[in-house]
Amino acid sequence: MTEPSQRPPRTIWLGFSFVSGLLGLALLISMLQINRSRHLQLLPVIGSVADFALTNQDGQLATLADFTNHVWVADIVFTRCAGPCPRMTGQMKSLQNLLPAESSAKLVTLTTDPEFDSPAVLKKYGDRFGADSNRWTFLTGTKDGIAALAAGSLKLGSVPVKPAERLNDVDLFIHTTIFMVVDKHARLRGSFETGGEGVDWTNSVQPRILKAVRQLENEP
């Protein structure tokens, strides 16, 4: 008569299964973190934003501190522009419409024409495009102050057109048509061309900007 085989107590098997499950979960979390880190590397740090003191469309002081802990998208236009500015402002409006209500991301538009674009003028311009002042800030100030933020920090270039070279009375400036994406720590993380030949705003650029904003909002 053979002795019955001895099996490990059921509690041992349950304990082994529990530990194996924990190890598997830890491995899965680690892999997700690695993949997430690799994904985040697609948005390298390409610069930083220095502190500034400008005036918003409500006539209030605006500084870098107002945008700390927010992801923001910035561009530069001027309200008398008959060229790309209305298109760019319409594109910024489309971002405003598509950002989720729970998103804290901000939109920032600088003027390259601060002598004309007073807070009141910017306010009227923003109202024309349906700008939400809780989300979208228009900035003006001194020429030096605007230049320091636009060209110095955000890489948004602008140069005046010489009177003899102007095509019309409002052909005042040549400026970049890019949108810059800034993270919660005031670092430049993306540059997106919004116009020109071959640029597909609706199907390419806009989705990429929204994706970048979501990604940066999920960063610590």
TITI-741977 format. One record per residue (C-alpha): x, y, z; residue number from 0; residue in one letter. Coordinates in nm, 3 decimals. Example, Ala and Ser with C-alpha at 12.3 -4.5 7.8 and 13.67 -1.06 7.14 Angstrom:
% TITI-741977
east->1.230, north->-0.450, up->0.780, bake->0, drenba->A .
east->1.367, north->-0.106, up->0.714, bake->1, drenba->S .
***
This chain:
% TITI-741977
east->0.000, north->0.000, up->0.000, bake->0, drenba->M .
east->0.156, north->0.330, up->-0.115, bake->1, drenba->T .
east->0.168, north->0.637, up->0.100, bake->2, drenba->E .
east->-0.054, north->0.921, up->-0.025, bake->3, drenba->P .
east->0.154, north->1.197, up->-0.187, bake->4, drenba->S .
east->0.195, north->1.504, up->0.026, bake->5, drenba->Q .
east->0.087, north->1.830, up->-0.136, bake->6, drenba->R .
east->0.183, north->2.176, up->-0.012, bake->7, drenba->P .
east->-0.093, north->2.335, up->0.192, bake->8, drenba->P .
east->-0.340, north->2.540, up->-0.010, bake->9, drenba->R .
east->-0.232, north->2.855, up->0.171, bake->10, drenba->T .
east->0.120, north->2.817, up->0.027, bake->11, drenba->I .
east->-0.017, north->2.806, up->-0.328, bake->12, drenba->W .
east->-0.237, north->3.105, up->-0.259, bake->13, drenba->L .
east->0.059, north->3.295, up->-0.114, bake->14, drenba->G .
east->0.273, north->3.207, up->-0.413, bake->15, drenba->F .
east->0.003, north->3.325, up->-0.653, bake->16, drenba->S .
east->-0.039, north->3.649, up->-0.460, bake->17, drenba->F .
east->0.335, north->3.725, up->-0.465, bake->18, drenba->V .
east->0.356, north->3.638, up->-0.836, bake->19, drenba->S .
east->0.069, north->3.874, up->-0.904, bake->20, drenba->G .
east->0.240, north->4.156, up->-0.716, bake->21, drenba->L .
east->0.563, north->4.099, up->-0.906, bake->22, drenba->L .
east->0.375, north->4.100, up->-1.235, bake->23, drenba->G .
east->0.196, north->4.423, up->-1.144, bake->24, drenba->L .
east->0.525, north->4.586, up->-1.045, bake->25, drenba->A .
east->0.681, north->4.480, up->-1.375, bake->26, drenba->L .
east->0.384, north->4.618, up->-1.569, bake->27, drenba->L .
east->0.403, north->4.953, up->-1.388, bake->28, drenba->I .
east->0.777, north->4.969, up->-1.452, bake->29, drenba->S .
east->0.728, north->4.901, up->-1.823, bake->30, drenba->M .
east->0.458, north->5.167, up->-1.846, bake->31, drenba->L .
east->0.685, north->5.419, up->-1.677, bake->32, drenba->Q .
east->0.966, north->5.336, up->-1.917, bake->33, drenba->I .
east->0.737, north->5.371, up->-2.217, bake->34, drenba->N .
east->0.599, north->5.697, up->-2.080, bake->35, drenba->R .
east->0.950, north->5.832, up->-2.028, bake->36, drenba->S .
east->1.042, north->5.740, up->-2.384, bake->37, drenba->R .
east->0.728, north->5.913, up->-2.506, bake->38, drenba->H .
east->0.807, north->6.230, up->-2.311, bake->39, drenba->L .
east->1.150, north->6.245, up->-2.473, bake->40, drenba->Q .
east->0.970, north->6.335, up->-2.795, bake->41, drenba->L .
east->0.926, north->6.684, up->-2.647, bake->42, drenba->L .
east->1.277, north->6.798, up->-2.556, bake->43, drenba->P .
east->1.348, north->7.116, up->-2.365, bake->44, drenba->V .
east->1.449, north->7.372, up->-2.626, bake->45, drenba->I .
east->1.468, north->7.686, up->-2.413, bake->46, drenba->G .
east->1.322, north->7.867, up->-2.117, bake->47, drenba->S .
east->1.107, north->8.173, up->-2.054, bake->48, drenba->V .
east->1.254, north->8.456, up->-1.848, bake->49, drenba->A .
east->1.036, north->8.659, up->-1.613, bake->50, drenba->D .
east->0.845, north->8.947, up->-1.769, bake->51, drenba->F .
east->0.610, north->9.228, up->-1.672, bake->52, drenba->A .
east->0.353, north->9.318, up->-1.939, bake->53, drenba->L .
east->-0.012, north->9.428, up->-1.948, bake->54, drenba->T .
east->-0.307, north->9.209, up->-2.043, bake->55, drenba->N .
east->-0.626, north->9.301, up->-2.231, bake->56, drenba->Q .
east->-0.793, north->9.399, up->-1.903, bake->57, drenba->D .
east->-0.521, north->9.649, up->-1.821, bake->58, drenba->G .
east->-0.377, north->9.427, up->-1.548, bake->59, drenba->Q .
east->-0.014, north->9.340, up->-1.484, bake->60, drenba->L .
east->0.084, north->8.999, up->-1.621, bake->61, drenba->A .
east->0.404, north->8.823, up->-1.519, bake->62, drenba->T .
east->0.553, north->8.477, up->-1.561, bake->63, drenba->L .
east->0.410, north->8.380, up->-1.223, bake->64, drenba->A .
east->0.059, north->8.398, up->-1.372, bake->65, drenba->D .
east->0.147, north->8.104, up->-1.596, bake->66, drenba->F .
east->0.348, north->7.893, up->-1.353, bake->67, drenba->T .
east->0.202, north->7.542, up->-1.322, bake->68, drenba->N .
east->0.015, north->7.592, up->-1.650, bake->69, drenba->H .
east->0.097, north->7.461, up->-1.994, bake->70, drenba->V .
east->0.055, north->7.743, up->-2.246, bake->71, drenba->W .
east->0.058, north->7.804, up->-2.618, bake->72, drenba->V .
east->0.193, north->8.140, up->-2.742, bake->73, drenba->A .
east->0.198, north->8.334, up->-3.067, bake->74, drenba->D .
east->0.255, north->8.691, up->-3.187, bake->75, drenba->I .
east->0.026, north->8.902, up->-3.408, bake->76, drenba->V .
east->-0.091, north->9.262, up->-3.441, bake->77, drenba->F .
east->-0.450, north->9.376, up->-3.464, bake->78, drenba->T .
east->-0.410, north->9.588, up->-3.780, bake->79, drenba->R .
east->-0.260, north->9.294, up->-3.968, bake->80, drenba->C .
east->-0.426, north->9.203, up->-4.296, bake->81, drenba->A .
east->-0.194, north->8.907, up->-4.355, bake->82, drenba->G .
east->-0.162, north->8.588, up->-4.149, bake->83, drenba->P .
east->-0.277, north->8.730, up->-3.815, bake->84, drenba->C .
east->-0.654, north->8.674, up->-3.854, bake->85, drenba->P .
east->-0.584, north->8.316, up->-3.961, bake->86, drenba->R .
east->-0.350, north->8.259, up->-3.667, bake->87, drenba->M .
east->-0.598, north->8.407, up->-3.421, bake->88, drenba->T .
east->-0.870, north->8.186, up->-3.566, bake->89, drenba->G .
east->-0.642, north->7.887, up->-3.518, bake->90, drenba->Q .
east->-0.581, north->7.986, up->-3.158, bake->91, drenba->M .
east->-0.959, north->8.011, up->-3.115, bake->92, drenba->K .
east->-0.992, north->7.656, up->-3.246, bake->93, drenba->S .
east->-0.749, north->7.539, up->-2.978, bake->94, drenba->L .
east->-0.960, north->7.719, up->-2.718, bake->95, drenba->Q .
east->-1.267, north->7.534, up->-2.843, bake->96, drenba->N .
east->-1.099, north->7.194, up->-2.836, bake->97, drenba->L .
east->-0.922, north->7.212, up->-2.500, bake->98, drenba->L .
east->-1.117, north->7.011, up->-2.240, bake->99, drenba->P .
east->-1.299, north->7.212, up->-1.974, bake->100, drenba->A .
east->-1.088, north->7.043, up->-1.705, bake->101, drenba->E .
east->-0.763, north->7.147, up->-1.873, bake->102, drenba->S .
east->-0.576, north->7.434, up->-1.709, bake->103, drenba->S .
east->-0.380, north->7.514, up->-2.025, bake->104, drenba->A .
east->-0.352, north->7.880, up->-2.125, bake->105, drenba->K .
east->-0.333, north->8.061, up->-2.457, bake->106, drenba->L .
east->-0.112, north->8.369, up->-2.489, bake->107, drenba->V .
east->-0.107, north->8.617, up->-2.777, bake->108, drenba->T .
east->0.154, north->8.893, up->-2.785, bake->109, drenba->L .
east->0.128, north->9.201, up->-3.003, bake->110, drenba->T .
east->0.418, north->9.311, up->-3.217, bake->111, drenba->T .
east->0.257, north->9.657, up->-3.241, bake->112, drenba->D .
east->0.238, north->9.776, up->-2.877, bake->113, drenba->P .
east->0.222, north->10.145, up->-2.972, bake->114, drenba->E .
east->-0.118, north->10.087, up->-3.133, bake->115, drenba->F .
east->-0.239, north->9.773, up->-2.958, bake->116, drenba->D .
east->-0.344, north->9.908, up->-2.620, bake->117, drenba->S .
east->-0.525, north->9.684, up->-2.370, bake->118, drenba->P .
east->-0.858, north->9.822, up->-2.495, bake->119, drenba->A .
east->-0.768, north->9.747, up->-2.858, bake->120, drenba->V .
east->-0.658, north->9.394, up->-2.766, bake->121, drenba->L .
east->-0.976, north->9.343, up->-2.565, bake->122, drenba->K .
east->-1.190, north->9.438, up->-2.864, bake->123, drenba->K .
east->-0.979, north->9.217, up->-3.090, bake->124, drenba->Y .
east->-1.017, north->8.923, up->-2.855, bake->125, drenba->G .
east->-1.393, north->8.975, up->-2.831, bake->126, drenba->D .
east->-1.410, north->8.970, up->-3.209, bake->127, drenba->R .
east->-1.270, north->8.616, up->-3.206, bake->128, drenba->F .
east->-1.467, north->8.497, up->-2.904, bake->129, drenba->G .
east->-1.166, north->8.479, up->-2.673, bake->130, drenba->A .
east->-1.232, north->8.347, up->-2.322, bake->131, drenba->D .
east->-1.035, north->8.578, up->-2.092, bake->132, drenba->S .
east->-1.010, north->8.301, up->-1.833, bake->133, drenba->N .
east->-0.815, north->8.092, up->-2.083, bake->134, drenba->R .
east->-0.670, north->8.336, up->-2.336, bake->135, drenba->W .
east->-0.445, north->8.630, up->-2.250, bake->136, drenba->T .
east->-0.343, north->8.910, up->-2.488, bake->137, drenba->F .
east->-0.026, north->9.097, up->-2.391, bake->138, drenba->L .
east->0.107, north->9.442, up->-2.469, bake->139, drenba->T .
east->0.366, north->9.668, up->-2.311, bake->140, drenba->G .
east->0.681, north->9.853, up->-2.405, bake->141, drenba->T .
east->0.867, north->9.762, up->-2.723, bake->142, drenba->K .
east->1.159, north->9.636, up->-2.518, bake->143, drenba->D .
east->0.935, north->9.434, up->-2.289, bake->144, drenba->G .
east->0.754, north->9.268, up->-2.580, bake->145, drenba->I .
east->1.082, north->9.199, up->-2.762, bake->146, drenba->A .
east->1.238, north->9.041, up->-2.453, bake->147, drenba->A .
east->0.952, north->8.793, up->-2.416, bake->148, drenba->L .
east->0.875, north->8.736, up->-2.784, bake->149, drenba->A .
east->1.219, north->8.714, up->-2.944, bake->150, drenba->A .
east->1.433, north->8.669, up->-2.633, bake->151, drenba->G .
east->1.238, north->8.389, up->-2.467, bake->152, drenba->S .
east->0.971, north->8.250, up->-2.698, bake->153, drenba->L .
east->1.169, north->8.269, up->-3.026, bake->154, drenba->K .
east->0.882, north->8.460, up->-3.186, bake->155, drenba->L .
east->1.058, north->8.695, up->-3.426, bake->156, drenba->G .
east->0.919, north->9.021, up->-3.562, bake->157, drenba->S .
east->1.068, north->9.304, up->-3.769, bake->158, drenba->V .
east->0.908, north->9.628, up->-3.891, bake->159, drenba->P .
east->0.858, north->9.679, up->-4.263, bake->160, drenba->V .
east->1.028, north->9.992, up->-4.394, bake->161, drenba->K .
east->0.778, north->10.254, up->-4.515, bake->162, drenba->P .
east->0.915, north->10.240, up->-4.871, bake->163, drenba->A .
east->0.864, north->9.863, up->-4.883, bake->164, drenba->E .
east->0.509, north->9.846, up->-4.747, bake->165, drenba->R .
east->0.246, north->9.703, up->-4.980, bake->166, drenba->L .
east->-0.033, north->9.889, up->-4.799, bake->167, drenba->N .
east->-0.098, north->10.101, up->-4.493, bake->168, drenba->D .
east->-0.123, north->9.802, up->-4.258, bake->169, drenba->V .
east->0.177, north->9.614, up->-4.397, bake->170, drenba->D .
east->0.370, north->9.708, up->-4.084, bake->171, drenba->L .
east->0.552, north->9.399, up->-3.960, bake->172, drenba->F .
east->0.691, north->9.067, up->-4.074, bake->173, drenba->I .
east->0.668, north->8.811, up->-3.796, bake->174, drenba->H .
east->0.683, north->8.440, up->-3.735, bake->175, drenba->T .
east->0.368, north->8.233, up->-3.775, bake->176, drenba->T .
east->0.460, north->7.961, up->-3.527, bake->177, drenba->I .
east->0.288, north->7.856, up->-3.206, bake->178, drenba->F .
east->0.524, north->7.784, up->-2.916, bake->179, drenba->M .
east->0.424, north->7.536, up->-2.646, bake->180, drenba->V .
east->0.554, north->7.606, up->-2.295, bake->181, drenba->V .
east->0.541, north->7.357, up->-2.007, bake->182, drenba->D .
east->0.444, north->7.411, up->-1.642, bake->183, drenba->K .
east->0.803, north->7.502, up->-1.555, bake->184, drenba->H .
east->0.831, north->7.781, up->-1.817, bake->185, drenba->A .
east->1.037, north->7.568, up->-2.057, bake->186, drenba->R .
east->0.987, north->7.569, up->-2.432, bake->187, drenba->L .
east->0.885, north->7.222, up->-2.542, bake->188, drenba->R .
east->0.744, north->7.257, up->-2.893, bake->189, drenba->G .
east->0.746, north->7.481, up->-3.200, bake->190, drenba->S .
east->0.468, north->7.442, up->-3.456, bake->191, drenba->F .
east->0.445, north->7.621, up->-3.791, bake->192, drenba->E .
east->0.082, north->7.720, up->-3.854, bake->193, drenba->T .
east->0.088, north->7.846, up->-4.212, bake->194, drenba->G .
east->0.265, north->7.829, up->-4.542, bake->195, drenba->G .
east->0.271, north->7.585, up->-4.828, bake->196, drenba->E .
east->0.205, north->7.226, up->-4.730, bake->197, drenba->G .
east->0.092, north->7.305, up->-4.373, bake->198, drenba->V .
east->-0.226, north->7.116, up->-4.283, bake->199, drenba->D .
east->-0.357, north->7.287, up->-3.971, bake->200, drenba->W .
east->-0.675, north->7.086, up->-3.919, bake->201, drenba->T .
east->-0.544, north->6.735, up->-3.974, bake->202, drenba->N .
east->-0.181, north->6.767, up->-3.868, bake->203, drenba->S .
east->-0.066, north->7.072, up->-3.674, bake->204, drenba->V .
east->-0.369, north->7.124, up->-3.452, bake->205, drenba->Q .
east->-0.385, north->6.760, up->-3.332, bake->206, drenba->P .
east->-0.010, north->6.764, up->-3.261, bake->207, drenba->R .
east->-0.038, north->7.079, up->-3.051, bake->208, drenba->I .
east->-0.329, north->6.936, up->-2.853, bake->209, drenba->L .
east->-0.136, north->6.612, up->-2.801, bake->210, drenba->K .
east->0.167, north->6.808, up->-2.677, bake->211, drenba->A .
east->-0.049, north->7.004, up->-2.434, bake->212, drenba->V .
east->-0.203, north->6.685, up->-2.295, bake->213, drenba->R .
east->0.138, north->6.523, up->-2.260, bake->214, drenba->Q .
east->0.286, north->6.820, up->-2.078, bake->215, drenba->L .
east->-0.015, north->6.851, up->-1.848, bake->216, drenba->E .
east->0.049, north->6.491, up->-1.740, bake->217, drenba->N .
east->0.409, north->6.566, up->-1.651, bake->218, drenba->E .
east->0.493, north->6.635, up->-1.284, bake->219, drenba->P .
***
